[in-house]
Amino acid sequence: MTPTHVYSEAAAVALTDQIKVAVAEHFSYPNSGYIYPHRVYSLVEFTSRRRARVSAQPRQIAMALTYELTPLSYPAVGRLFGNRDHTTVMYAVERVKEDRTLALHADAIRTALKG
């Protein structure tokens, strides 16, 4: 079972890696009924500069879950996702809260992490 709060930075980084794997699995064929159902989401895409929706939305969910489940700051989360600016992480957190589809994906991934 994954803890709700992580207390060391090393543990937070390890949990971030688990989140990335869970998000990649969730958005990869054949698990996902996503926009591109035959696509494989690679771990490399979490740090890539691609801005296409198919790459950005899973990354946003992973950033939001990392911020939610770890004690890391916005800048620290941004560094784990390809040295992104802290405002990018803030935007991702807000977007996942406001977009129902992204929130549903985030809930499913959160449940998978706890299971």
Secondary structure by P-SEA (a helix, b strand, c coil): ccccccccaaaaaaaaaaaaaaaaaaacccccccccccccccccccccccccccccaaaaaaaaaaaaaccccaaaaaaacccccaaaaaaaaaaaaccaaaaaaaaaaaaaaac
